[in-house]
Amino acid sequence: MIHNVTINIAGRDLTLETGKLANQAGGSVTVRYGDSVLLVTACASPTAREGIDFLPLTIDYEERLYAAGKIPGSFFKREGRATELGTLAARLTDRPLRPLFPKEFHNEVQVVVTVLSADQENDPDILGIIGASTALCLSDIPFDGPCSATRLGYSDGQIVVNPTFKELETSALDLVVAGTEGAIAMIEAGANEVSEDIIIQAVKRGQEINQQIIDLQKELVRLSGQAKRPLPASNEPNPALLQKMSSSLNGKLSSTIFTNKEKGERDSAIDKLGSDIKLEFEEDY
């Protein structure tokens, strides 16, 4: 079933739609702002790779010439590798999202942002963050979102929300504020001697806009979201075991580490202490 929600941001409608494209992905959404349109999909492997203790998250930002109304007419009709701006847009999307995954979730996650239409006015990179967050929230992938992002400029003594490319040419500020419902997650900025007060006002204004877009994402998730998959068992140590080990060590670890012995002797003493602890507790734990 197709669901869409819309909000007006800075005089232009921001529309999120799901259920029409890429339905086989874990989560998918099309984001429209002005005449810029992005398709964002999120998928995750069913299980984690063995032996890894990190999140293998990949963000692909796919720029297409047809998005700007151009079709290659030469012998090379395939799209080339990602441009520098495309790589930076992928990193811009990665930074606020990565900390929002649970620490114990190590499945491979791939988010693909495809620019379907670029209207040459509104920068699609901010839409990529919004779309990636929405796609992850719609999917069964554990994710502590939603997250949103807003670009702010400063011209003629006024803070400008989501300035166009033309407005940015004369803007003294180019600020991106990404945030969740409870906190600011990322700030990226370039400025031409803008005062701290203006920066603070812009950050606050950006987070206010983010809250509106987060509410929009939550409404779409309410209409079309999936239940999240269960997280793997936590690797947190047994509290009773920690207490017994602490009592058993009773300062032995500190006296073994902080010693005047040579490094080799100290390492051997630490290894022996570890072996002794294992022998002491292996029967019960």
N, C-alpha and C positions, 0 to 999 in steps of 0.2 A: 504494500500500500504506500502511496506517495504522500509524504507530509512535508509542509514547508511553513516557515515562520519568518516574519519580516519586522524590521525596526528601522527607523529613520535616524541616520547618524550624519550630522553636518550637512543636511539638505539632500542626502542621497540615501536610497533604500539599501539596506543590507539584508539579503535574503539567504537563508539556509534551507536546503531541500535534500531530502533523502528518500530512497525507495524507487528512484527512476533509473539511475545508472550504477553500474558495478555492484549489483546485488549479491554477487558471490564473494565479495570481500568481507572481512570481519566487520568492518564498519565503513560506510562511504557517505559523502556529502558533497553537494555542489554549493559553492559560495559565490554569490553575485553582489558586486558593489559597483554602482554605476553600470557600465557595460563591460567591466572586467569580470570574468567567470573562471573559477577554478574547480576542478574535480579532485577531491582528496580521499584516498583510501587508506585503511589501516588493517594490517594482517599480523598474526602472530603464530609461531609454530606451536603444535599441540604440547610438546614437551621441551624441556631445556636440554642443551648440550651438556654432556657429562664433563665434570672437572672445571667449570667456569664459575666465577664468583662476581660477575659483572653483568650489566644489561647490554646485550648486543642489539642496540637500536640503530636503525638506518633510516635517514631522512633523504629521500630523492626528490629534488625539485626539477621537474621536467618542463623546460621551455620549448615551445613549438612555434615554428615560423608561421604556421597557419593562424596562430592566435592573433598575429598582427596583420593578417590578410596577405601573406606572402607565401608563394610556393616556389621552391628551388627549380630553376629552369635549365640548369647546366647538367653535366654528366653525373655530378654528385647529388643525387636526389634524397639521400638519407640525411637525417639530422646529425649534426656533429656532437661532440662531447659537451658537457655542461660548461656554460660560460662562467666567467669570474663572478658576475652578478648572481647567476643561478646557484653557484657554490655558496656564496655569502648568504643568500636567502635560505638555503638549506640549513646552514649553521644558525641563522637567526631563529629558525623554527625549532631546532634541536635544543638550544640552550634553556628556554623556559619549561620545556616539556620533560626533559630527562629526569629532573629531580622529583617529578610527580609520580613516578612508578614505584611500587613497593620494593624495598631493598631485597626481599627474598625472591623476587620475580626475575628469572634469568632466561626466559624464553626469547628466541629471536623475534624482534618486532621490526616491521618495515612499514613506513609511512611514505606514500607516493603522492606528491603534489603536482598535478598536471595543469598547466595554464591553457585553458580552452579558448579564452578570448582576452586580449589586452587592449583596453580602450585608449591607451597612450595618455591617460590623465591620472588614473588611480594606480599606485604601485601595488602589484599583486602580492608582494612579500608579506605584508601584514595579514592579508587574507589567508595566506598559507598557514600561519600560526593558528588563526581562528578555525580554519577547516580541519587542521590536524587534531586539534583539541576536540572538536565536535565528533570527528570520525572515531577517535579513541573512546570517547564517552558513549557513543552509540554501540560500539562493539562489546564483545565479552572480555576484552583485555583489561586486566586490573589497572586502573589509572585514577589518580587522586585529583581529577579535574572538576569542572572545566577550567580552562585558562584562556585568556584573551589578550589582544595587543592593540594598541592605538598609536598612530604617528601624530606628532604635534609640531607645528611650526610657530614662528613669531614674526609678524609683519605689521607695520603701522601701529605699533603699541598694543596689538591684540594677539592673543593665543589662537592659532588656527588648528582646528581638529581635522586630521587626515587631509593635509594640504595636497593639492595636485602637483604634478611635476613642474608646471609653470609657476605655481605659487612657491615651490621650494627654491626656485632660482633666485628669488629676492628675499627669502626667509633668513633671518639671523639665527635660526635654530632648526635642527633636524633631530627630533627626539622620539625614540620608540620606547613605550612603556608597556611591558607585559606583566600580567598579574592574575592571581587566582581570586577567589571570593574573599580570602582572608589576608592576603599579603601581596606585595609587589615581588615578582619573580625575576625580572630582568629589566635593566635600563641600558639603552645604547643611544649615544648622543654625539652630535657634532654641532658646534656653535661658534658664532663670531662675537666673542666678548659679551655674552649675555650674563646679566646679574644672577646671583644665587636665588633671589626672590622670584624672578621670572621662571627659573628652572623648577623651583619648588611648586609654584602655581601650575606649571605645565604638567608636572608629575601627578599632582592631585587631580587635575582635570582629566588626564589620561586614565587614571584609575577609576574615576567616576564613569567614564565611557565604558571601560572594561566591565564594570559591574552590570551595565545594561546588556552588553553582549553575552556575558555569562548567564544572565537570566534567560536570554533568548536561547542559548544552547540547552539549558536545563528544561525549557519548555519542549524543545524538539526531542530530547531524550525521554521526557515523560510520554510523548506521543509514540515514539518508535524505538526506544532503547532496549537493549538486551540485558539479561541477568549476567553478572560478571562471573567468570570461571573461578573456582576455588583456588586459593593460593597454596603453594607447597607448604609442608610442615615447617614451622619456624626452627631455626638452628640455635635458638637461644639456649644457653646452658641450664641444666637443672639447678634450681636455687638450693635445694638440699645438698647436692653434690658440691656446689661452690662453698657452702658454709663449712662442710666437713673438710674440704681441701684446705680452706683458709686456716681452720683450727690445726690441721695436721702440719702445715708448713710453718705457721707460727714464727715468722721472721726468717725462716731458712732461705727463702728466695732472695731477699734483700742482702743477706750476709754472703750469699754465693755470688751475686752479681757485683756488688760493690766491695771489691777486694783488691788488694795490691798484687795479686798473682798475674802472671803473664796471660795473654789472651788465650793461648792454647790450653793452659791449665784451667782457666776460668770456664771455657766452653765445655771442657770435659766434666767439670763439676756440675754445670747446669744440666748436661745430658744425663748424668748419674742421678741427679735429683728428680728429673722427669721420669726416669725409669723406675725409681723407688716409689714415686706417687702412683704410677700405673699399676705396679705390683700390689700396692696397698688397696687400691679401689677396683681392680678389674673384676673381682668376684661379684661384688654388689652392683657394679655399673658396667 
